[in-house]
Amino acid sequence: MTRDELGLVHHAAESVGLRPAGFLADAAVAVAQAQGGPKTWLLDQRRRVEEMMAASTQLARAGNNLNQVARIINSGGHVDYADEAVARVLQSAARIEAAAIELARR
């Protein structure tokens, strides 16, 4: 946890009269029960993270391809699909960012 996150945990624990460890234990049990059990929840989270990592890798590859397109254009060449490719990469980046934010909130 970051210092800020730990501070939030301490504050939340104090507000309900628990020590941080007890608060975290209660929170973990509540999440596990709400998500169909710890194994299901942890596996779902792990799959989501793996999917995000794979999407990020693909986006990086697309970015490398766009660098090649930029090199051609900057040297006076022409690429018919450049605008569409840039738009798709930007759209994909926005979707990955939104998914990452949603995953972090869970």
C-alpha positions as CSV (number, residue, x, y, z in Angstrom):
1,M,0.0,0.0,0.0
2,T,1.0,3.6,-0.5
3,R,1.3,5.9,2.5
4,D,-1.9,7.5,1.5
5,E,-3.7,4.2,1.2
6,L,-2.4,3.1,4.6
7,G,-3.5,6.4,6.0
8,L,-7.0,5.7,4.7
9,V,-7.0,2.3,6.3
10,H,-5.9,3.6,9.6
11,H,-8.5,6.3,9.5
12,A,-11.3,3.9,8.5
13,A,-10.2,1.4,11.2
14,E,-10.2,4.1,13.9
15,S,-13.7,5.3,12.8
16,V,-15.2,1.9,13.6
17,G,-13.1,1.2,16.6
18,L,-10.8,-1.5,15.1
19,R,-7.1,-1.8,14.7
20,P,-5.9,-1.7,11.1
21,A,-5.2,-5.5,11.0
22,G,-8.7,-6.3,12.2
23,F,-10.2,-3.8,9.8
24,L,-8.3,-5.3,6.9
25,A,-9.4,-8.8,7.9
26,D,-13.0,-7.8,8.1
27,A,-12.8,-6.1,4.7
28,A,-11.2,-9.1,3.1
29,V,-13.9,-11.4,4.4
30,A,-16.6,-9.0,3.2
31,V,-15.1,-8.8,-0.3
32,A,-14.7,-12.6,-0.4
33,Q,-18.3,-13.2,0.6
34,A,-19.6,-10.6,-1.9
35,Q,-17.6,-12.1,-4.8
36,G,-18.6,-15.7,-4.4
37,G,-15.6,-16.7,-2.3
38,P,-11.9,-15.8,-2.2
39,K,-10.8,-18.2,-4.9
40,T,-13.4,-17.0,-7.4
41,W,-12.7,-13.3,-6.7
42,L,-8.9,-13.7,-6.8
43,L,-9.0,-15.7,-10.0
44,D,-11.3,-13.2,-11.7
45,Q,-8.9,-10.3,-10.6
46,R,-5.9,-12.2,-11.9
47,R,-7.6,-12.9,-15.3
48,R,-8.5,-9.2,-15.6
49,V,-4.9,-8.1,-14.8
50,E,-3.5,-10.6,-17.3
51,E,-5.9,-9.3,-20.0
52,M,-4.9,-5.8,-19.3
53,M,-1.2,-6.7,-19.6
54,A,-1.9,-8.5,-22.9
55,A,-3.8,-5.5,-24.2
56,S,-1.0,-3.1,-23.1
57,T,1.5,-5.3,-25.0
58,Q,-0.6,-5.2,-28.1
59,L,-1.0,-1.4,-27.8
60,A,2.8,-1.0,-27.5
61,R,3.2,-3.1,-30.7
62,A,0.7,-0.8,-32.5
63,G,2.6,2.2,-31.2
64,N,5.8,0.8,-32.7
65,N,4.1,0.3,-36.0
66,L,2.9,3.9,-35.8
67,N,6.4,5.1,-35.3
68,Q,7.3,3.3,-38.6
69,V,4.5,5.1,-40.3
70,A,5.6,8.4,-38.9
71,R,9.2,7.7,-40.1
72,I,7.8,7.2,-43.7
73,I,5.7,10.4,-43.5
74,N,8.5,12.4,-42.1
75,S,10.8,11.3,-44.9
76,G,8.3,12.6,-47.5
77,G,6.4,9.3,-48.1
78,H,2.7,8.7,-48.0
79,V,0.7,6.2,-46.0
80,D,-3.0,5.9,-46.9
81,Y,-4.2,4.4,-43.7
82,A,-2.2,6.6,-41.2
83,D,-5.2,8.6,-40.0
84,E,-7.3,5.5,-39.4
85,A,-4.4,3.7,-37.6
86,V,-3.8,6.7,-35.3
87,A,-7.5,6.9,-34.5
88,R,-7.7,3.2,-33.7
89,V,-4.7,3.3,-31.5
90,L,-6.0,6.3,-29.6
91,Q,-9.4,4.6,-29.2
92,S,-7.7,1.5,-27.9
93,A,-5.5,3.4,-25.5
94,A,-8.6,5.1,-24.1
95,R,-10.4,1.8,-23.7
96,I,-7.4,0.2,-21.9
97,E,-7.1,3.2,-19.6
98,A,-10.8,3.1,-18.7
99,A,-10.6,-0.6,-18.1
100,A,-7.5,-0.1,-15.9
101,I,-9.3,2.5,-13.9
102,E,-12.4,0.3,-13.4
103,L,-10.1,-2.6,-12.4
104,A,-8.4,-0.5,-9.8
105,R,-11.7,0.5,-8.3
106,R,-12.7,-3.1,-7.6
